[in-house]
Every structure is written in structure tokens, then in C-alpha cells.
Amino acid sequence: QLWSESIDWVAGEQDIPSAGFRCTAKTRYRQPDQACTIYRDEHTENGVRVEFDEPQRAVTPGQSVVFYSGEVCLGGGVIHHTNAPEPDFI
């Protein structure tokens, strides 16, 4: 999961139902589209929580998440925080 506080919708404002909104997302350049569900984050004015269908590698606060519906870019925002475990460095 990841959270973003400010989403810029470039394809028009998205109405995110309480049950969530299905689309795909990318968190890294040239990453294949990843299936996910976007939920409104009630703790912020324009924030979302994103749950991916599969665990994601290297989701990093400060980087971008971009949402797609097929070939159409819906918008995106900066990743605020994630619940991904910290990497183990030896």
C-alpha cells in the first residue's frame, strides 16, 4: 500500500467511490502497469490510498505514482508514505 496526499487528475476529476476505483499504476519509470485499487484517504483533502494486487518493489516516499486506464493517463501524485518493509542491509 501507499498513500499520496495531493493527486493531480489530468483526465478530469475522478469520483472515487467508497468501495474503491480500479485502474493500473506505475511507481517507477518503464515499470509495467500494475493493477490496483484506489481509495479516498479521509485524513487528507485530496489524498488517496493505493492497494496493489501484487506486492510492489521499491515504492519510495517522495517519488511519483501515476494512474492509468488503458492508454489514458488519469493523473498522479507524490508518494507520501508506504507500509512496505524497510530493506535489510548487511
PDB file of N, CA, C and O in Angstrom:
ATOM      1  N   GLN A   1       0.837  -1.185   0.000  1.00  0.00           N
ATOM      2  CA  GLN A   1       0.000   0.000   0.000  1.00  0.00           C
ATOM      3  C   GLN A   1       0.878   1.244   0.000  1.00  0.00           C
ATOM      4  O   GLN A   1       2.008   1.243   0.490  1.00  0.00           O
ATOM      5  N   LEU A   2       0.318   2.293  -0.564  1.00  0.00           N
ATOM      6  CA  LEU A   2       0.986   3.587  -0.484  1.00  0.00           C
ATOM      7  C   LEU A   2      -0.073   4.651  -0.320  1.00  0.00           C
ATOM      8  O   LEU A   2      -1.249   4.427  -0.607  1.00  0.00           O
ATOM      9  N   TRP A   3       0.353   5.809   0.145  1.00  0.00           N
ATOM     10  CA  TRP A   3      -0.538   6.954   0.332  1.00  0.00           C
ATOM     11  C   TRP A   3       0.054   8.160  -0.380  1.00  0.00           C
ATOM     12  O   TRP A   3       1.266   8.374  -0.363  1.00  0.00           O
ATOM     13  N   SER A   4      -0.813   8.941  -1.003  1.00  0.00           N
ATOM     14  CA  SER A   4      -0.417  10.188  -1.641  1.00  0.00           C
ATOM     15  C   SER A   4      -1.399  11.255  -1.190  1.00  0.00           C
ATOM     16  O   SER A   4      -2.610  11.032  -1.194  1.00  0.00           O
ATOM     17  N   GLU A   5      -0.878  12.425  -0.798  1.00  0.00           N
ATOM     18  CA  GLU A   5      -1.733  13.479  -0.258  1.00  0.00           C
ATOM     19  C   GLU A   5      -2.344  14.381  -1.308  1.00  0.00           C
ATOM     20  O   GLU A   5      -3.440  14.900  -1.095  1.00  0.00           O
ATOM     21  N   SER A   6      -1.687  14.586  -2.423  1.00  0.00           N
ATOM     22  CA  SER A   6      -2.190  15.528  -3.431  1.00  0.00           C
ATOM     23  C   SER A   6      -2.140  14.884  -4.801  1.00  0.00           C
ATOM     24  O   SER A   6      -1.066  14.714  -5.378  1.00  0.00           O
ATOM     25  N   ILE A   7      -3.294  14.529  -5.314  1.00  0.00           N
ATOM     26  CA  ILE A   7      -3.376  13.911  -6.634  1.00  0.00           C
ATOM     27  C   ILE A   7      -3.811  14.965  -7.643  1.00  0.00           C
ATOM     28  O   ILE A   7      -4.775  15.696  -7.415  1.00  0.00           O
ATOM     29  N   ASP A   8      -3.102  15.035  -8.747  1.00  0.00           N
ATOM     30  CA  ASP A   8      -3.486  15.894  -9.863  1.00  0.00           C
ATOM     31  C   ASP A   8      -4.122  15.000 -10.914  1.00  0.00           C
ATOM     32  O   ASP A   8      -3.449  14.169 -11.523  1.00  0.00           O
ATOM     33  N   TRP A   9      -5.428  15.175 -11.126  1.00  0.00           N
ATOM     34  CA  TRP A   9      -6.154  14.386 -12.121  1.00  0.00           C
ATOM     35  C   TRP A   9      -6.087  15.118 -13.451  1.00  0.00           C
ATOM     36  O   TRP A   9      -6.686  16.184 -13.589  1.00  0.00           O
ATOM     37  N   VAL A  10      -5.378  14.580 -14.431  1.00  0.00           N
ATOM     38  CA  VAL A  10      -5.226  15.243 -15.723  1.00  0.00           C
ATOM     39  C   VAL A  10      -6.338  14.861 -16.693  1.00  0.00           C
ATOM     40  O   VAL A  10      -6.536  15.541 -17.700  1.00  0.00           O
ATOM     41  N   ALA A  11      -7.064  13.787 -16.406  1.00  0.00           N
ATOM     42  CA  ALA A  11      -8.146  13.345 -17.291  1.00  0.00           C
ATOM     43  C   ALA A  11      -9.503  13.714 -16.691  1.00  0.00           C
ATOM     44  O   ALA A  11     -10.503  13.045 -16.953  1.00  0.00           O
ATOM     45  N   GLY A  12      -9.535  14.775 -15.890  1.00  0.00           N
ATOM     46  CA  GLY A  12     -10.773  15.175 -15.219  1.00  0.00           C
ATOM     47  C   GLY A  12     -10.825  14.586 -13.823  1.00  0.00           C
ATOM     48  O   GLY A  12     -10.301  13.499 -13.578  1.00  0.00           O
ATOM     49  N   GLU A  13     -11.452  15.299 -12.919  1.00  0.00           N
ATOM     50  CA  GLU A  13     -11.536  14.859 -11.520  1.00  0.00           C
ATOM     51  C   GLU A  13     -12.182  13.483 -11.441  1.00  0.00           C
ATOM     52  O   GLU A  13     -13.227  13.247 -12.047  1.00  0.00           O
ATOM     53  N   GLN A  14     -11.570  12.590 -10.706  1.00  0.00           N
ATOM     54  CA  GLN A  14     -12.086  11.241 -10.542  1.00  0.00           C
ATOM     55  C   GLN A  14     -12.970  11.154  -9.302  1.00  0.00           C
ATOM     56  O   GLN A  14     -12.581  11.594  -8.221  1.00  0.00           O
ATOM     57  N   ASP A  15     -14.141  10.594  -9.464  1.00  0.00           N
ATOM     58  CA  ASP A  15     -15.017  10.332  -8.334  1.00  0.00           C
ATOM     59  C   ASP A  15     -14.649   8.947  -7.810  1.00  0.00           C
ATOM     60  O   ASP A  15     -14.934   7.937  -8.454  1.00  0.00           O
ATOM     61  N   ILE A  16     -14.020   8.905  -6.648  1.00  0.00           N
ATOM     62  CA  ILE A  16     -13.582   7.638  -6.095  1.00  0.00           C
ATOM     63  C   ILE A  16     -14.646   7.151  -5.124  1.00  0.00           C
ATOM     64  O   ILE A  16     -14.820   7.731  -4.052  1.00  0.00           O
ATOM     65  N   PRO A  17     -15.366   6.084  -5.492  1.00  0.00           N
ATOM     66  CA  PRO A  17     -16.403   5.570  -4.591  1.00  0.00           C
ATOM     67  C   PRO A  17     -15.787   4.969  -3.333  1.00  0.00           C
ATOM     68  O   PRO A  17     -14.606   4.621  -3.318  1.00  0.00           O
ATOM     69  N   SER A  18     -16.586   4.848  -2.287  1.00  0.00           N
ATOM     70  CA  SER A  18     -16.057   4.311  -1.026  1.00  0.00           C
ATOM     71  C   SER A  18     -15.561   2.885  -1.194  1.00  0.00           C
ATOM     72  O   SER A  18     -14.701   2.444  -0.432  1.00  0.00           O
ATOM     73  N   ALA A  19     -16.080   2.155  -2.171  1.00  0.00           N
ATOM     74  CA  ALA A  19     -15.632   0.781  -2.415  1.00  0.00           C
ATOM     75  C   ALA A  19     -14.332   0.741  -3.201  1.00  0.00           C
ATOM     76  O   ALA A  19     -13.761  -0.334  -3.387  1.00  0.00           O
ATOM     77  N   GLY A  20     -13.852   1.887  -3.665  1.00  0.00           N
ATOM     78  CA  GLY A  20     -12.595   1.947  -4.402  1.00  0.00           C
ATOM     79  C   GLY A  20     -12.787   2.087  -5.893  1.00  0.00           C
ATOM     80  O   GLY A  20     -13.892   1.923  -6.411  1.00  0.00           O
ATOM     81  N   PHE A  21     -11.702   2.393  -6.575  1.00  0.00           N
ATOM     82  CA  PHE A  21     -11.673   2.645  -8.009  1.00  0.00           C
ATOM     83  C   PHE A  21     -10.559   1.787  -8.607  1.00  0.00           C
ATOM     84  O   PHE A  21      -9.402   1.923  -8.211  1.00  0.00           O
ATOM     85  N   ARG A  22     -10.886   0.909  -9.549  1.00  0.00           N
ATOM     86  CA  ARG A  22      -9.900   0.027 -10.166  1.00  0.00           C
ATOM     87  C   ARG A  22      -9.211   0.727 -11.327  1.00  0.00           C
ATOM     88  O   ARG A  22      -9.857   1.384 -12.143  1.00  0.00           O
ATOM     89  N   CYS A  23      -7.892   0.578 -11.393  1.00  0.00           N
ATOM     90  CA  CYS A  23      -7.114   1.094 -12.506  1.00  0.00           C
ATOM     91  C   CYS A  23      -5.746   0.411 -12.457  1.00  0.00           C
ATOM     92  O   CYS A  23      -5.579  -0.596 -11.769  1.00  0.00           O
ATOM     93  N   THR A  24      -4.786   0.949 -13.171  1.00  0.00           N
ATOM     94  CA  THR A  24      -3.406   0.490 -13.052  1.00  0.00           C
ATOM     95  C   THR A  24      -2.557   1.670 -12.629  1.00  0.00           C
ATOM     96  O   THR A  24      -2.972   2.824 -12.743  1.00  0.00           O
ATOM     97  N   ALA A  25      -1.361   1.371 -12.138  1.00  0.00           N
ATOM     98  CA  ALA A  25      -0.462   2.431 -11.671  1.00  0.00           C
ATOM     99  C   ALA A  25       0.979   2.031 -11.919  1.00  0.00           C
ATOM    100  O   ALA A  25       1.309   0.855 -12.078  1.00  0.00           O
ATOM    101  N   LYS A  26       1.827   3.052 -11.946  1.00  0.00           N
ATOM    102  CA  LYS A  26       3.275   2.856 -12.032  1.00  0.00           C
ATOM    103  C   LYS A  26       3.929   3.674 -10.934  1.00  0.00           C
ATOM    104  O   LYS A  26       3.513   4.800 -10.658  1.00  0.00           O
ATOM    105  N   THR A  27       4.950   3.110 -10.308  1.00  0.00           N
ATOM    106  CA  THR A  27       5.722   3.841  -9.305  1.00  0.00           C
ATOM    107  C   THR A  27       7.175   4.001  -9.728  1.00  0.00           C
ATOM    108  O   THR A  27       7.965   4.634  -9.027  1.00  0.00           O
ATOM    109  N   ARG A  28       7.529   3.424 -10.883  1.00  0.00           N
ATOM    110  CA  ARG A  28       8.892   3.540 -11.403  1.00  0.00           C
ATOM    111  C   ARG A  28       8.839   3.724 -12.916  1.00  0.00           C
ATOM    112  O   ARG A  28       7.925   3.236 -13.580  1.00  0.00           O
ATOM    113  N   TYR A  29       9.809   4.417 -13.440  1.00  0.00           N
ATOM    114  CA  TYR A  29       9.930   4.652 -14.875  1.00  0.00           C
ATOM    115  C   TYR A  29      10.049   3.317 -15.615  1.00  0.00           C
ATOM    116  O   TYR A  29      10.812   2.442 -15.207  1.00  0.00           O
ATOM    117  N   ARG A  30       9.309   3.171 -16.681  1.00  0.00           N
ATOM    118  CA  ARG A  30       9.295   1.971 -17.530  1.00  0.00           C
ATOM    119  C   ARG A  30       8.781   0.723 -16.831  1.00  0.00           C
ATOM    120  O   ARG A  30       8.939  -0.380 -17.355  1.00  0.00           O
ATOM    121  N   GLN A  31       8.178   0.867 -15.674  1.00  0.00           N
ATOM    122  CA  GLN A  31       7.565  -0.265 -14.990  1.00  0.00           C
ATOM    123  C   GLN A  31       6.297  -0.664 -15.743  1.00  0.00           C
ATOM    124  O   GLN A  31       5.547   0.209 -16.178  1.00  0.00           O
ATOM    125  N   PRO A  32       6.041  -1.961 -15.906  1.00  0.00           N
ATOM    126  CA  PRO A  32       4.761  -2.354 -16.498  1.00  0.00           C
ATOM    127  C   PRO A  32       3.604  -1.871 -15.610  1.00  0.00           C
ATOM    128  O   PRO A  32       3.761  -1.717 -14.399  1.00  0.00           O
ATOM    129  N   ASP A  33       2.461  -1.641 -16.222  1.00  0.00           N
ATOM    130  CA  ASP A  33       1.281  -1.235 -15.452  1.00  0.00           C
ATOM    131  C   ASP A  33       0.972  -2.290 -14.392  1.00  0.00           C
ATOM    132  O   ASP A  33       1.039  -3.490 -14.659  1.00  0.00           O
ATOM    133  N   GLN A  34       0.635  -1.830 -13.194  1.00  0.00           N
ATOM    134  CA  GLN A  34       0.334  -2.711 -12.076  1.00  0.00           C
ATOM    135  C   GLN A  34      -1.115  -2.508 -11.653  1.00  0.00           C
ATOM    136  O   GLN A  34      -1.523  -1.384 -11.362  1.00  0.00           O
ATOM    137  N   ALA A  35      -1.896  -3.586 -11.615  1.00  0.00           N
ATOM    138  CA  ALA A  35      -3.305  -3.493 -11.228  1.00  0.00           C
ATOM    139  C   ALA A  35      -3.417  -3.059  -9.767  1.00  0.00           C
ATOM    140  O   ALA A  35      -2.665  -3.517  -8.907  1.00  0.00           O
ATOM    141  N   CYS A  36      -4.374  -2.162  -9.505  1.00  0.00           N
ATOM    142  CA  CYS A  36      -4.537  -1.653  -8.147  1.00  0.00           C
ATOM    143  C   CYS A  36      -5.952  -1.142  -7.933  1.00  0.00           C
ATOM    144  O   CYS A  36      -6.741  -1.024  -8.870  1.00  0.00           O
ATOM    145  N   THR A  37      -6.248  -0.846  -6.689  1.00  0.00           N
ATOM    146  CA  THR A  37      -7.493  -0.184  -6.310  1.00  0.00           C
ATOM    147  C   THR A  37      -7.123   1.074  -5.542  1.00  0.00           C
ATOM    148  O   THR A  37      -6.289   1.039  -4.638  1.00  0.00           O
ATOM    149  N   ILE A  38      -7.748   2.182  -5.908  1.00  0.00           N
ATOM    150  CA  ILE A  38      -7.516   3.466  -5.246  1.00  0.00           C
ATOM    151  C   ILE A  38      -8.687   3.742  -4.312  1.00  0.00           C
ATOM    152  O   ILE A  38      -9.848   3.590  -4.693  1.00  0.00           O
ATOM    153  N   TYR A  39      -8.370   4.149  -3.084  1.00  0.00           N
ATOM    154  CA  TYR A  39      -9.392   4.513  -2.100  1.00  0.00           C
ATOM    155  C   TYR A  39      -9.168   5.954  -1.658  1.00  0.00           C
ATOM    156  O   TYR A  39      -8.028   6.413  -1.588  1.00  0.00           O
ATOM    157  N   ARG A  40     -10.241   6.661  -1.363  1.00  0.00           N
ATOM    158  CA  ARG A  40     -10.107   8.000  -0.782  1.00  0.00           C
ATOM    159  C   ARG A  40      -9.461   7.878   0.584  1.00  0.00           C
ATOM    160  O   ARG A  40      -9.759   6.953   1.339  1.00  0.00           O
ATOM    161  N   ASP A  41      -8.582   8.809   0.897  1.00  0.00           N
ATOM    162  CA  ASP A  41      -7.973   8.879   2.235  1.00  0.00           C
ATOM    163  C   ASP A  41      -8.712   9.973   2.993  1.00  0.00           C
ATOM    164  O   ASP A  41      -8.538  11.160   2.714  1.00  0.00           O
ATOM    165  N   GLU A  42      -9.525   9.573   3.942  1.00  0.00           N
ATOM    166  CA  GLU A  42     -10.350  10.521   4.687  1.00  0.00           C
ATOM    167  C   GLU A  42      -9.534  11.472   5.547  1.00  0.00           C
ATOM    168  O   GLU A  42     -10.073  12.461   6.045  1.00  0.00           O
ATOM    169  N   HIS A  43      -8.255  11.198   5.732  1.00  0.00           N
ATOM    170  CA  HIS A  43      -7.397  12.031   6.577  1.00  0.00           C
ATOM    171  C   HIS A  43      -6.829  13.235   5.829  1.00  0.00           C
ATOM    172  O   HIS A  43      -6.239  14.121   6.447  1.00  0.00           O
ATOM    173  N   THR A  44      -7.001  13.278   4.510  1.00  0.00           N
ATOM    174  CA  THR A  44      -6.492  14.394   3.713  1.00  0.00           C
ATOM    175  C   THR A  44      -7.582  14.886   2.768  1.00  0.00           C
ATOM    176  O   THR A  44      -8.539  14.165   2.486  1.00  0.00           O
ATOM    177  N   GLU A  45      -7.435  16.107   2.285  1.00  0.00           N
ATOM    178  CA  GLU A  45      -8.443  16.694   1.410  1.00  0.00           C
ATOM    179  C   GLU A  45      -8.462  16.038   0.034  1.00  0.00           C
ATOM    180  O   GLU A  45      -9.538  15.757  -0.493  1.00  0.00           O
ATOM    181  N   ASN A  46      -7.313  15.790  -0.552  1.00  0.00           N
ATOM    182  CA  ASN A  46      -7.227  15.237  -1.906  1.00  0.00           C
ATOM    183  C   ASN A  46      -6.284  14.046  -1.929  1.00  0.00           C
ATOM    184  O   ASN A  46      -5.566  13.838  -2.907  1.00  0.00           O
ATOM    185  N   GLY A  47      -6.283  13.262  -0.856  1.00  0.00           N
ATOM    186  CA  GLY A  47      -5.353  12.144  -0.775  1.00  0.00           C
ATOM    187  C   GLY A  47      -5.995  10.815  -1.107  1.00  0.00           C
ATOM    188  O   GLY A  47      -7.215  10.664  -1.053  1.00  0.00           O
ATOM    189  N   VAL A  48      -5.153   9.851  -1.453  1.00  0.00           N
ATOM    190  CA  VAL A  48      -5.617   8.506  -1.760  1.00  0.00           C
ATOM    191  C   VAL A  48      -4.724   7.472  -1.092  1.00  0.00           C
ATOM    192  O   VAL A  48      -3.572   7.733  -0.743  1.00  0.00           O
ATOM    193  N   ARG A  49      -5.299   6.293  -0.929  1.00  0.00           N
ATOM    194  CA  ARG A  49      -4.551   5.101  -0.512  1.00  0.00           C
ATOM    195  C   ARG A  49      -4.628   4.139  -1.688  1.00  0.00           C
ATOM    196  O   ARG A  49      -5.702   3.936  -2.255  1.00  0.00           O
ATOM    197  N   VAL A  50      -3.509   3.552  -2.055  1.00  0.00           N
ATOM    198  CA  VAL A  50      -3.454   2.655  -3.201  1.00  0.00           C
ATOM    199  C   VAL A  50      -3.082   1.261  -2.718  1.00  0.00           C
ATOM    200  O   VAL A  50      -2.071   1.079  -2.040  1.00  0.00           O
ATOM    201  N   GLU A  51      -3.900   0.283  -3.069  1.00  0.00           N
ATOM    202  CA  GLU A  51      -3.609  -1.115  -2.763  1.00  0.00           C
ATOM    203  C   GLU A  51      -3.361  -1.842  -4.075  1.00  0.00           C
ATOM    204  O   GLU A  51      -4.243  -1.916  -4.930  1.00  0.00           O
ATOM    205  N   PHE A  52      -2.159  -2.376  -4.227  1.00  0.00           N
ATOM    206  CA  PHE A  52      -1.801  -3.122  -5.428  1.00  0.00           C
ATOM    207  C   PHE A  52      -2.258  -4.569  -5.291  1.00  0.00           C
ATOM    208  O   PHE A  52      -2.304  -5.115  -4.188  1.00  0.00           O
ATOM    209  N   ASP A  53      -2.596  -5.187  -6.428  1.00  0.00           N
ATOM    210  CA  ASP A  53      -2.989  -6.601  -6.414  1.00  0.00           C
ATOM    211  C   ASP A  53      -1.811  -7.489  -6.042  1.00  0.00           C
ATOM    212  O   ASP A  53      -1.990  -8.520  -5.393  1.00  0.00           O
ATOM    213  N   GLU A  54      -0.614  -7.096  -6.447  1.00  0.00           N
ATOM    214  CA  GLU A  54       0.613  -7.842  -6.156  1.00  0.00           C
ATOM    215  C   GLU A  54       1.574  -6.935  -5.379  1.00  0.00           C
ATOM    216  O   GLU A  54       1.588  -5.724  -5.598  1.00  0.00           O
ATOM    217  N   PRO A  55       2.374  -7.506  -4.476  1.00  0.00           N
ATOM    218  CA  PRO A  55       3.359  -6.679  -3.754  1.00  0.00           C
ATOM    219  C   PRO A  55       4.286  -5.960  -4.746  1.00  0.00           C
ATOM    220  O   PRO A  55       4.670  -6.516  -5.776  1.00  0.00           O
ATOM    221  N   GLN A  56       4.631  -4.720  -4.409  1.00  0.00           N
ATOM    222  CA  GLN A  56       5.484  -3.901  -5.272  1.00  0.00           C
ATOM    223  C   GLN A  56       6.856  -3.718  -4.650  1.00  0.00           C
ATOM    224  O   GLN A  56       6.999  -3.654  -3.429  1.00  0.00           O
ATOM    225  N   ARG A  57       7.852  -3.636  -5.501  1.00  0.00           N
ATOM    226  CA  ARG A  57       9.232  -3.461  -5.070  1.00  0.00           C
ATOM    227  C   ARG A  57       9.611  -1.987  -5.178  1.00  0.00           C
ATOM    228  O   ARG A  57       9.242  -1.312  -6.139  1.00  0.00           O
ATOM    229  N   ALA A  58      10.334  -1.504  -4.206  1.00  0.00           N
ATOM    230  CA  ALA A  58      10.961  -0.179  -4.243  1.00  0.00           C
ATOM    231  C   ALA A  58       9.966   0.978  -4.325  1.00  0.00           C
ATOM    232  O   ALA A  58      10.240   1.972  -4.996  1.00  0.00           O
ATOM    233  N   VAL A  59       8.832   0.868  -3.663  1.00  0.00           N
ATOM    234  CA  VAL A  59       7.910   2.006  -3.569  1.00  0.00           C
ATOM    235  C   VAL A  59       8.503   2.962  -2.541  1.00  0.00           C
ATOM    236  O   VAL A  59       8.695   2.595  -1.381  1.00  0.00           O
ATOM    237  N   THR A  60       8.793   4.193  -2.973  1.00  0.00           N
ATOM    238  CA  THR A  60       9.582   5.107  -2.161  1.00  0.00           C
ATOM    239  C   THR A  60       8.898   6.450  -1.966  1.00  0.00           C
ATOM    240  O   THR A  60       8.519   7.094  -2.945  1.00  0.00           O
ATOM    241  N   PRO A  61       8.730   6.889  -0.706  1.00  0.00           N
ATOM    242  CA  PRO A  61       8.196   8.230  -0.465  1.00  0.00           C
ATOM    243  C   PRO A  61       9.027   9.289  -1.192  1.00  0.00           C
ATOM    244  O   PRO A  61      10.254   9.208  -1.250  1.00  0.00           O
ATOM    245  N   GLY A  62       8.328  10.279  -1.743  1.00  0.00           N
ATOM    246  CA  GLY A  62       8.995  11.347  -2.485  1.00  0.00           C
ATOM    247  C   GLY A  62       8.991  11.107  -3.978  1.00  0.00           C
ATOM    248  O   GLY A  62       9.182  12.044  -4.755  1.00  0.00           O
ATOM    249  N   GLN A  63       8.776   9.859  -4.399  1.00  0.00           N
ATOM    250  CA  GLN A  63       8.679   9.572  -5.825  1.00  0.00           C
ATOM    251  C   GLN A  63       7.214   9.625  -6.247  1.00  0.00           C
ATOM    252  O   GLN A  63       6.325   9.775  -5.408  1.00  0.00           O
ATOM    253  N   SER A  64       6.970   9.504  -7.534  1.00  0.00           N
ATOM    254  CA  SER A  64       5.609   9.652  -8.057  1.00  0.00           C
ATOM    255  C   SER A  64       4.898   8.321  -8.222  1.00  0.00           C
ATOM    256  O   SER A  64       5.523   7.279  -8.420  1.00  0.00           O
ATOM    257  N   VAL A  65       3.589   8.381  -8.136  1.00  0.00           N
ATOM    258  CA  VAL A  65       2.708   7.290  -8.550  1.00  0.00           C
ATOM    259  C   VAL A  65       1.819   7.877  -9.630  1.00  0.00           C
ATOM    260  O   VAL A  65       1.267   8.964  -9.459  1.00  0.00           O
ATOM    261  N   VAL A  66       1.673   7.157 -10.754  1.00  0.00           N
ATOM    262  CA  VAL A  66       0.887   7.636 -11.884  1.00  0.00           C
ATOM    263  C   VAL A  66      -0.174   6.587 -12.207  1.00  0.00           C
ATOM    264  O   VAL A  66       0.121   5.393 -12.270  1.00  0.00           O
ATOM    265  N   PHE A  67      -1.413   7.045 -12.410  1.00  0.00           N
ATOM    266  CA  PHE A  67      -2.553   6.156 -12.618  1.00  0.00           C
ATOM    267  C   PHE A  67      -2.984   6.156 -14.079  1.00  0.00           C
ATOM    268  O   PHE A  67      -2.943   7.184 -14.754  1.00  0.00           O
ATOM    269  N   TYR A  68      -3.402   4.972 -14.558  1.00  0.00           N
ATOM    270  CA  TYR A  68      -3.800   4.790 -15.951  1.00  0.00           C
ATOM    271  C   TYR A  68      -5.097   3.996 -16.051  1.00  0.00           C
ATOM    272  O   TYR A  68      -5.416   3.166 -15.201  1.00  0.00           O
ATOM    273  N   SER A  69      -5.830   4.283 -17.120  1.00  0.00           N
ATOM    274  CA  SER A  69      -6.953   3.452 -17.547  1.00  0.00           C
ATOM    275  C   SER A  69      -6.649   3.093 -18.991  1.00  0.00           C
ATOM    276  O   SER A  69      -6.899   3.886 -19.898  1.00  0.00           O
ATOM    277  N   GLY A  70      -6.115   1.910 -19.205  1.00  0.00           N
ATOM    278  CA  GLY A  70      -5.639   1.543 -20.535  1.00  0.00           C
ATOM    279  C   GLY A  70      -4.480   2.444 -20.917  1.00  0.00           C
ATOM    280  O   GLY A  70      -3.494   2.536 -20.186  1.00  0.00           O
ATOM    281  N   GLU A  71      -4.592   3.106 -22.052  1.00  0.00           N
ATOM    282  CA  GLU A  71      -3.543   4.014 -22.540  1.00  0.00           C
ATOM    283  C   GLU A  71      -3.705   5.438 -22.030  1.00  0.00           C
ATOM    284  O   GLU A  71      -2.846   6.283 -22.281  1.00  0.00           O
ATOM    285  N   VAL A  72      -4.792   5.715 -21.320  1.00  0.00           N
ATOM    286  CA  VAL A  72      -5.101   7.068 -20.850  1.00  0.00           C
ATOM    287  C   VAL A  72      -4.478   7.301 -19.474  1.00  0.00           C
ATOM    288  O   VAL A  72      -4.715   6.540 -18.536  1.00  0.00           O
ATOM    289  N   CYS A  73      -3.682   8.356 -19.370  1.00  0.00           N
ATOM    290  CA  CYS A  73      -3.124   8.761 -18.074  1.00  0.00           C
ATOM    291  C   CYS A  73      -4.213   9.520 -17.320  1.00  0.00           C
ATOM    292  O   CYS A  73      -4.695  10.556 -17.779  1.00  0.00           O
ATOM    293  N   LEU A  74      -4.595   8.990 -16.154  1.00  0.00           N
ATOM    294  CA  LEU A  74      -5.631   9.629 -15.348  1.00  0.00           C
ATOM    295  C   LEU A  74      -5.077  10.749 -14.486  1.00  0.00           C
ATOM    296  O   LEU A  74      -5.759  11.741 -14.229  1.00  0.00           O
ATOM    297  N   GLY A  75      -3.832  10.588 -14.038  1.00  0.00           N
ATOM    298  CA  GLY A  75      -3.213  11.571 -13.167  1.00  0.00           C
ATOM    299  C   GLY A  75      -2.199  10.906 -12.270  1.00  0.00           C
ATOM    300  O   GLY A  75      -1.816   9.756 -12.484  1.00  0.00           O
ATOM    301  N   GLY A  76      -1.769  11.638 -11.265  1.00  0.00           N
ATOM    302  CA  GLY A  76      -0.779  11.080 -10.350  1.00  0.00           C
ATOM    303  C   GLY A  76      -0.464  12.038  -9.236  1.00  0.00           C
ATOM    304  O   GLY A  76      -1.017  13.135  -9.152  1.00  0.00           O
ATOM    305  N   GLY A  77       0.438  11.602  -8.379  1.00  0.00           N
ATOM    306  CA  GLY A  77       0.840  12.417  -7.248  1.00  0.00           C
ATOM    307  C   GLY A  77       2.131  11.906  -6.654  1.00  0.00           C
ATOM    308  O   GLY A  77       2.702  10.921  -7.123  1.00  0.00           O
ATOM    309  N   VAL A  78       2.580  12.578  -5.627  1.00  0.00           N
ATOM    310  CA  VAL A  78       3.812  12.200  -4.943  1.00  0.00           C
ATOM    311  C   VAL A  78       3.475  11.237  -3.818  1.00  0.00           C
ATOM    312  O   VAL A  78       2.532  11.460  -3.058  1.00  0.00           O
ATOM    313  N   ILE A  79       4.246  10.170  -3.717  1.00  0.00           N
ATOM    314  CA  ILE A  79       4.048   9.183  -2.657  1.00  0.00           C
ATOM    315  C   ILE A  79       4.432   9.813  -1.329  1.00  0.00           C
ATOM    316  O   ILE A  79       5.558  10.277  -1.151  1.00  0.00           O
ATOM    317  N   HIS A  80       3.485   9.825  -0.401  1.00  0.00           N
ATOM    318  CA  HIS A  80       3.718  10.402   0.920  1.00  0.00           C
ATOM    319  C   HIS A  80       4.339   9.383   1.858  1.00  0.00           C
ATOM    320  O   HIS A  80       5.348   9.664   2.504  1.00  0.00           O
ATOM    321  N   HIS A  81       3.742   8.201   1.937  1.00  0.00           N
ATOM    322  CA  HIS A  81       4.325   7.124   2.737  1.00  0.00           C
ATOM    323  C   HIS A  81       3.793   5.781   2.263  1.00  0.00           C
ATOM    324  O   HIS A  81       2.846   5.713   1.480  1.00  0.00           O
ATOM    325  N   THR A  82       4.414   4.716   2.749  1.00  0.00           N
ATOM    326  CA  THR A  82       4.070   3.364   2.344  1.00  0.00           C
ATOM    327  C   THR A  82       4.182   2.445   3.556  1.00  0.00           C
ATOM    328  O   THR A  82       4.818   2.787   4.553  1.00  0.00           O
ATOM    329  N   ASN A  83       3.565   1.291   3.458  1.00  0.00           N
ATOM    330  CA  ASN A  83       3.722   0.323   4.535  1.00  0.00           C
ATOM    331  C   ASN A  83       4.686  -0.788   4.144  1.00  0.00           C
ATOM    332  O   ASN A  83       4.731  -1.830   4.798  1.00  0.00           O
ATOM    333  N   ALA A  84       5.447  -0.576   3.093  1.00  0.00           N
ATOM    334  CA  ALA A  84       6.429  -1.565   2.657  1.00  0.00           C
ATOM    335  C   ALA A  84       7.513  -1.714   3.730  1.00  0.00           C
ATOM    336  O   ALA A  84       7.928  -0.726   4.337  1.00  0.00           O
ATOM    337  N   PRO A  85       7.963  -2.934   3.958  1.00  0.00           N
ATOM    338  CA  PRO A  85       9.013  -3.124   4.957  1.00  0.00           C
ATOM    339  C   PRO A  85      10.318  -2.467   4.533  1.00  0.00           C
ATOM    340  O   PRO A  85      10.633  -2.389   3.345  1.00  0.00           O
ATOM    341  N   GLU A  86      11.057  -2.005   5.502  1.00  0.00           N
ATOM    342  CA  GLU A  86      12.367  -1.419   5.240  1.00  0.00           C
ATOM    343  C   GLU A  86      13.305  -2.522   4.733  1.00  0.00           C
ATOM    344  O   GLU A  86      13.243  -3.647   5.229  1.00  0.00           O
ATOM    345  N   PRO A  87      14.172  -2.224   3.758  1.00  0.00           N
ATOM    346  CA  PRO A  87      15.093  -3.257   3.267  1.00  0.00           C
ATOM    347  C   PRO A  87      16.103  -3.622   4.355  1.00  0.00           C
ATOM    348  O   PRO A  87      16.484  -2.797   5.186  1.00  0.00           O
ATOM    349  N   ASP A  88      16.518  -4.877   4.318  1.00  0.00           N
ATOM    350  CA  ASP A  88      17.559  -5.348   5.241  1.00  0.00           C
ATOM    351  C   ASP A  88      18.915  -5.154   4.575  1.00  0.00           C
ATOM    352  O   ASP A  88      19.211  -5.765   3.548  1.00  0.00           O
ATOM    353  N   PHE A  89      19.726  -4.301   5.171  1.00  0.00           N
ATOM    354  CA  PHE A  89      21.071  -4.080   4.651  1.00  0.00           C
ATOM    355  C   PHE A  89      22.054  -4.816   5.546  1.00  0.00           C
ATOM    356  O   PHE A  89      21.939  -4.794   6.771  1.00  0.00           O
ATOM    357  N   ILE A  90      23.006  -5.456   4.925  1.00  0.00           N
ATOM    358  CA  ILE A  90      24.008  -6.205   5.715  1.00  0.00           C
ATOM    359  C   ILE A  90      25.267  -5.394   5.836  1.00  0.00           C
ATOM    360  O   ILE A  90      26.231  -5.840   6.459  1.00  0.00           O
TER     361      ILE A  90
END
